[in-house]
């Protein structure tokens, strides 16, 4: 969802790459000229895929074990605050990404999502070979950053 939004929402440069802001790049990030010419210089800052992923994981842990979830959420907040400080995100980008993660976690707990999960479990028990083949291919696509739509087209051909 975050990747889809990143590709389809209007983009603004990350603060560190916006020359109008005249930010001083911290030395920890290296040479400013090299950094601004890096391949990720044009990548959008909202929503932060990293923030959505880790906040979503922290919220999932929070739902299962409250204390560990608070710790995971605190770690996520520290990392995202550091990224804001370094100029890699605007504060609103980080907050919006955390709100997106919370919304997705809430949607995952709704009745249709739970029914879909039950359907997937029935598929696993009823046809293990096809289930595990598709699960492996989907996992590979995620790890390789391949678009899941391309994977689905390949499976249907």
NUVO-871275 format. One line per 8 residues: number of its first residue (from 1); for each residue x, y, z of N, C-alpha, C. Coordinates in steps of 0.02 Angstrom, whole numbers. Each point is the difference from the previous one (the first is absolute). Layout:
BEGIN
NUM	X:Y:Z:X:Y:Z:X:Y:Z | ...
//
This chain:
BEGIN
1	42:-59:0:-42:59:0:44:63:0 | 51:0:43:44:58:3:36:11:-66 | 23:-55:-30:35:6:-64:-47:26:-55 | -62:-26:0:-50:23:-48:-12:75:8 | -9:22:63:-11:71:13:60:42:-20 | 60:-26:13:61:36:-18:4:11:-75 | -21:-50:-38:3:5:-73:-54:45:-29 | -58:6:34:-57:32:-30:-20:67:30
9	26:17:58:-15:66:29:48:52:-28 | -20:63:0:48:52:-21:60:-1:47 | 59:10:-28:61:-6:40:32:68:13 | 33:3:55:43:57:17:67:-29:19 | 54:37:-13:65:-28:18:7:-5:76 | 42:-47:21:15:-5:71:35:64:21 | -7:19:63:30:64:22:74:7:-17 | 37:-53:6:72:2:-12:16:16:-73
17	-45:-16:-45:11:12:-71:-34:63:-26 | -36:35:42:-35:61:-20:47:59:11 | 28:26:-54:49:55:6:-31:64:26 | -66:8:-7:-33:61:24:2:4:77 | 5:-56:33:2:0:73:69:20:28 | 52:-9:-40:69:16:20:19:-34:65 | -15:-64:4:18:-38:59:74:-16:1 | 29:-1:58:69:-23:8:-2:-75:10
25	32:-36:-46:0:-73:4:49:-22:54 | -23:-41:47:45:-24:53:59:-39:-30 | 58:7:31:60:-35:-25:-8:-75:0 | -43:-26:42:-8:-73:5:-25:-29:-66 | -34:41:-42:-26:-25:-63:50:3:-57 | 56:32:10:51:3:-52:-2:65:-40 | 33:-1:-57:6:59:-43:-68:18:-30 | -20:62:7:-65:23:-23:-8:-8:-76
33	51:17:-38:-5:-5:-73:-9:-72:-23 | 36:-45:31:-7:-71:-18:-69:-25:20 | -22:21:59:-65:-22:25:-57:25:-44 | 5:62:-23:-53:28:-42:0:-31:-70 | 55:-29:-21:2:-33:-66:-14:-75:6 | -11:-24:60:-13:-71:10:-65:-21:-34 | -6:-64:-16:-59:-23:-36:-66:11:38 | 3:4:66:-62:8:38:-18:73:12
41	36:46:-32:-12:72:11:-70:21:-21 | -28:-33:-49:-67:20:-24:-57:-40:30 | 15:-43:48:-53:-42:28:-46:41:44 | -65:-15:-2:-47:38:41:7:-16:74 | -20:47:42:7:-10:72:-64:-23:33 | -57:4:-35:-62:-21:31:-36:-49:-44 | -28:-52:29:13:-24:68:66:-36:4 | 31:1:57:63:-35:10:-15:-74:6
49	24:-39:-48:-12:-72:2:29:-31:64 | 58:25:19:33:-25:61:-43:13:61 | -26:61:5:-40:19:58:-65:-40:3 | -32:-9:-58:-62:-39:-2:13:-72:20 | 54:-29:-27:16:-70:15:14:-9:75 | 46:39:27:19:-10:70:-54:21:49 | -38:52:-16:-55:19:44:-55:-54:-2 | -12:-28:-59:-49:-54:-5:21:-61:40
57	65:-17:-5:25:-56:40:-6:15:75 | 17:61:19:-4:19:71:-72:-4:25 | -47:22:-41:-71:-3:20:-24:-72:4 | 23:-42:-46:-19:-71:3:27:-32:64 | 62:16:18:29:-25:62:-39:27:60 | -20:63:-4:-38:32:54:-66:-36:12 | -32:-23:-54:-63:-36:7:8:-68:34 | 59:-29:-6:12:-66:28:31:5:70
65	49:44:8:35:8:64:12:74:11 | -38:29:46:-2:73:8:68:30:14 | 38:-27:48:64:30:19:51:-4:-56 | 4:-58:-32:47:-6:-57:-21:46:-58 | -65:7:-9:-25:44:-52:18:73:13 | -5:21:63:21:68:17:74:10:-13 | 40:-50:16:72:4:-13:13:5:-75 | -34:-42:-39:9:2:-73:-23:67:-29
73	-55:27:26:-24:64:-23:48:56:19 | 29:-4:60:50:50:21:61:-3:-46 | 23:-60:-16:58:-7:-46:-16:30:-68 | -60:-13:-25:-21:28:-64:-1:76:2 | -26:28:54:-3:73:7:70:30:3 | 46:-32:35:69:25:5:32:2:-70 | -8:-54:-37:29:-3:-68:-31:53:-45 | -66:8:3:-33:49:-44:17:71:21
81	6:13:64:21:67:23:71:15:-24 | 43:-50:2:68:9:-25:0:16:-75 | -43:-34:-37:-4:13:-72:-28:70:-15 | -45:24:43:-25:69:-7:57:48:15 | 37:-13:53:56:43:19:52:4:-55 | 14:-56:-33:50:-2:-53:-26:31:-65 | -63:16:-3:-28:31:-60:-23:-50:-52 | -8:-62:20:-22:-52:-48:-75:-2:-6
89	-36:31:47:-73:5:-3:-22:64:33 | -56:25:-22:-34:54:36:-36:-31:59 | -10:37:54:-37:-29:57:-70:-24:-19 | -33:36:-44:-67:-22:-20:2:-64:-41 | 54:-12:-37:7:-63:-36:5:-58:48 | 39:8:53:8:-53:50:-66:-12:36 | -34:54:20:-65:-8:35:-52:-32:-45 | -2:22:-63:-47:-29:-47:14:-74:-12
97	63:-19:-2:18:-70:-10:-21:-42:60 | 9:28:60:-21:-36:60:-77:-6:2 | -35:52:-21:-73:-3:-3:-23:-51:-52 | 34:-4:-56:-16:-50:-51:9:-70:28 | 54:-11:36:13:-66:30:-55:-18:50 | -20:49:41:-54:-13:49:-66:-16:-35 | -14:36:-54:-61:-13:-38:1:-69:-31 | 56:-19:-29:5:-67:-30:-5:-55:53
105	29:12:59:-5:-49:55:-72:-6:22 | -36:56:3:-70:-1:20:-41:-38:-53 | 13:14:-64:-37:-34:-53:13:-75:0 | 60:-20:21:16:-71:3:-40:-36:54 | -28:37:47:-39:-30:54:-75:1:-14 | -21:25:-57:-72:3:-16:-25:-69:-23 | -65:-8:1:-31:-64:-17:19:-25:-70 | -3:41:-53:19:-25:-66:72:-25:-3
113	45:34:34:70:-22:0:7:-67:35 | -36:-8:56:3:-64:36:-31:-56:-41 | -53:15:-36:-31:-51:-44:47:-19:-57 | 36:49:-27:49:-15:-52:56:-44:28 | 21:14:62:51:-42:32:-24:-72:9 | -64:-8:18:-28:-67:8:-2:-36:-68 | -15:37:-53:-1:-28:-67:70:-24:-20 | 50:39:15:70:-19:-16:19:-62:40
121	-20:-4:63:15:-60:40:-35:-62:-28 | -61:8:-24:-35:-57:-31:37:-22:-63 | 26:48:-38:39:-17:-60:63:-38:20 | 33:23:53:61:-35:23:-15:-72:19 | -54:-11:37:-16:-68:21:-28:-43:-56 | -35:31:-48:-31:-37:-54:46:-16:-58 | 47:43:-15:44:-9:-58:70:25:17 | 36:-35:44:66:23:22:49:14:-57
129	5:-43:-52:51:14:-52:-10:67:-34 | -61:15:-21:-11:64:-35:7:59:49 | -22:-9:62:7:53:49:73:18:12 | 41:-51:12:70:14:16:39:24:-62 | -19:-22:-59:31:26:-60:-14:75:-7 | -63:18:6:-19:71:-6:30:42:57 | 3:-28:60:30:35:56:74:12:-11 | 34:-50:-26:71:8:-15:11:54:-53
137	-39:-2:-53:7:50:-53:-16:70:24 | -51:7:42:-17:66:28:56:24:46 | 28:-44:40:56:18:45:60:22:-41 | 15:-37:-53:56:17:-43:-10:68:-31 | -62:14:-23:-14:64:-31:10:57:50 | -20:-10:62:8:52:50:74:11:14 | 38:-53:7:72:6:14:36:32:-58 | -20:-16:-61:33:27:-60:-29:68:-20
145	-47:26:39:-34:64:-14:-35:-2:-68 | -24:-58:-19:-36:-7:-63:-73:19:13 | -31:31:-48:-70:19:7:-43:-63:1 | -45:-6:49:-42:-59:5:-47:-8:-59 | -17:56:-33:-42:-6:-59:36:-37:-56 | 66:12:-7:39:-36:-50:1:-74:15 | 6:-17:65:0:-70:20:-67:-33:-16 | -55:35:14:-66:-27:-14:-10:-11:-75
153	23:47:-41:-5:-8:-73:39:-61:-22 | 59:-10:29:41:-58:-18:-33:-65:19 | -34:-2:57:-33:-61:23:-61:-15:-43 | -34:51:-25:-61:-10:-39:14:-18:-73 | 61:8:-23:16:-16:-70:14:-73:-9
//
